Amino acid sequence: MAAFVLSNLIGLVRQILITRAFGTDAALDSFYAAARLPEILFSLVAGGALASAFIPTFTGFLENKKTAHAWQLASALANLLTLVLIGISALAWLFAPQLVSYLLVPEFDAAQQALTVSLLRIQLLTPILFGISGLLMGILNAHQSFLLPALAPSMYWLGMIFGVVFLVPTMGIHGLAWGAVLGAGLHLGVQLPGLFKLQPRYQPLLGLQLPSVRQVGRLMAPRLLGAAAVQINFLVNTIIASGMSAGSLSAIVVAFQVMTMPQIVIAQAIAIAALPTFSAQAARGRMDELRSSLASTLRSIVLLSLPASVGLILLREPLVALLFQRGAFGPEDTQLVAWALLWFAAGLLGHSVVEIASRAFYALHDTRTPVIVGVGAMALNVALSLTLPAAFVSIGWMAHGGLALSNSAATFLEMLALLYLMRRRLRGLQERQLLSGLGQAIVGSAVMGLGLWAWMTRFNESPLWLYAGGAIVLGLALYALIAWLLRVPELRELVASLRKRLQSSRA
């Protein structure tokens, strides 16, 4: 989690530098549109679909002391990934003009489409690097090694920062694309020391005949369908936003990144660390332990994500202005991003819980259930994305907010469905414990929200750094105080742990 906090800070610096250089203008719209296809390739071939199938299978070998079989599986998948990603990226490079004009951004004019094509061809190098890097993440996480994989996103952001600072002044937006390629290389490179420490036994084979490779393929197939549904939704949003006013696409991307900052720290960090544990408990058949681990993890997620959601909603404008309003990023850009952030932040709880609940299914070697639910949610998302923007316009609201609300509403329903099905699967989720945590989070968030409203009313004429920074400090203090008064056990355990470590360091 500490590494993810660092990654968020570096990612924030990257986004500040990008918005200062480009604001939310058409060139940045082209960059984000071009980045969509490499993200789709990575997600479909080597992203979450592979990790959800690979880690439980690889962990099963390790738990049963079959190390040779584990490395045979890893070697075969590494070779298959490399060949497949090189082939698909080469085809995408060749047909880039058609992909851009007919699929990605048909609403862009000819000049902006040509710029998108050139940016796409540069960034098609990244899926190959990310593919191998994603597999390394799975290997290290299965060995309960989380630091280097958690640092990898920071390396990606550092590559993009290098591009903004040193390449953009001479190369323009193309410098940012090359920075993304450099970042992908660093994303892979930072994990290699951890891999070498494990003394891997690489084998030059494809392993199509191996039962373990086929098992990963079977587990991956339904998850692949789910990943495709998610990417189709992102693609639909890109296409719809490209037909809105200039800057709408960039505003959605920036707002979503701001929303995912607490989600990454709260949910993704915990989920990545929890999956190997869930998988080991499932492999040993200890369902009671899995039920207890999942319930306590979900409770922690609720206690952290609900106040973060309230804080983002209330502080959206001063927060966006404090972070990004400089250089080419003006007050109008702040309004665009803050409007999207309002509706994205409403879905933070749903996004966070889905991260945990879906991994519990993966640990049980069930990739089908979360995929079916996810496909349904994404279908609803697409349907809402096609209708809500027009509804927003009809009442005088900015249309791109409808895209953000569509995402939040669909994710919330996905969360409810996954929890219901997992409760049936495990014959309970310690509901009393979960509802107690939800009640404590609601009370604490309500008090925090009232305190923030009072602060914003009193100090709205203060300098921006005091207005926003003071509100953040006040919100954290109020929520922590209420959690302590309500005797939230997680907070008391944290304080006790810190005291113990402090005393140990002094001794």
Phi, psi and omega in degrees: 000322178299320179293325178290327174299315177300317180299319178297318179296315179293320177297325177294316176301317178301314182292324177298315180295321180294313181292327177294324182281326189235348185064228173234042187278184187294325180298319179290326173302318179295320180298312181293323177296318179294326180290341184297316183293312175303323177296322178296314181300314180296314184295321182286320188266318191224012183269228184298332179299315180290315183300319182293334178266325186285313187299312178299321180292314180296317179297323178300319176298315182296319181297329181262017175060031177255066186296320181299318178295323180298314181287331175296316177298313181298319181296313181299316181293323178298316181292316179297316179302312183300314181295315182295315182292322177297315181297313182292320180296323178295318178295320179295322177298318183293319184257026182303316180301318180292320179298320181289312188284330184256340187241306189285301187222067180296342182275348178290152174285174187299318182294318180290328175294319178297320177296319179297322178299312182296321178291323179297315183297326176293313187284353177291352173285335187291324181300326180296314180292316180294328180300310178293321180297321178296322177293321177298321176304314180297319179297313182292319179297322179296334176269016180060032177249112189243342188294305183297315175301324180289334177280341185303316177301327177298323179294322177298315179296322179297322176298319179290325176298318176301318179297317180294316187283317190253336184256323182300320181304331180253333186250353182068214184297337177294330177297326178292322178296317178292329174297324177295321178295316177300317180298321177298320177296320178291325177303319177285315187296325184293338182270346184299320177302321178295322178294314182297328179296333180278355181054064183294152179247081183289141177228133181279075180219156175267331172066028181296337179272352183286133178302323182293322177295318179294324177296317177299320178298317179295318179291328184283331187304307179294324178295328177297320177298318178296317178297322178297320179297317178298314182291326175298321178297314177299320179295317177300317178299320179297316180296314181295315181294330179294339177267359177271185181299152182303135180097348182296317180296314179297321180298319179295316181297313181296316180297319179295323178294322177295317179297321183284350177301305175292330179297319180296314182292316186281308191263310186294319180299314180293319182295319180296319179288331184280329186302312177299324178293312176304316183295318179294319178296319178293320180297328179272359179074021182266077184292328178298318178295318179297316179300316181293316180298316181295316181296315180293325178293316179298321179298316179298320179299315180296315182298333182264321188279328181296311177295327177296321178296313179299317180298317179296320180296313184288324187258017189302313184289308179297328180293314179296318179296317180296321184281318195239342190283087177196160180062231181283353182266107185255186180301325179296321178295322177301317179296319179299312183290316182297324179296316177293323181296324178307313185278328175293319183298331178297340181259009184299317180300314180299313179301318184292315181293322179300323178303317183281311185298319181296323179291332175295322175295318180298322180297332178272013182060031178244093176266350184287313185300307180296334179288316179300316178296317181296320178297317177298318180294318181290327175297318176297320179301313180297316180299316179293324180295333179276348185241319186296320178304318178295322177295321177299315181298322183295337179253014174085016179262157177292134191294325187292342174296331177296326177294318180293318179296323178302316180297315182294318182294316181294321180292323178297317178292324176298319178300312181298319181293317180295319179295319179297315182290323178291325177299318177292322183293319182263003181058050178122155178226028184052059189301323181300318179295318180293315180294326176297315178297320178297316179298317178296321179293322180294314180298311180298319180293323179295315178297317178299317180298319178296320178295319178295320179298318179296318179296314183294328177289322184280323188245025183293344178262002182284165174304148187301321183296324179284319181299308182281314182296318178296323179296319179297313180298315180298316181298315178298317181295316181296316182294318178297320179296313180296320179298322179290319180293328179276002179058046175295117187297327181298320180292317180294323176295322178296314179298317179297321179294318179295319178297319181296317179293322180296316178295323179293321180292324179291324179291000000 
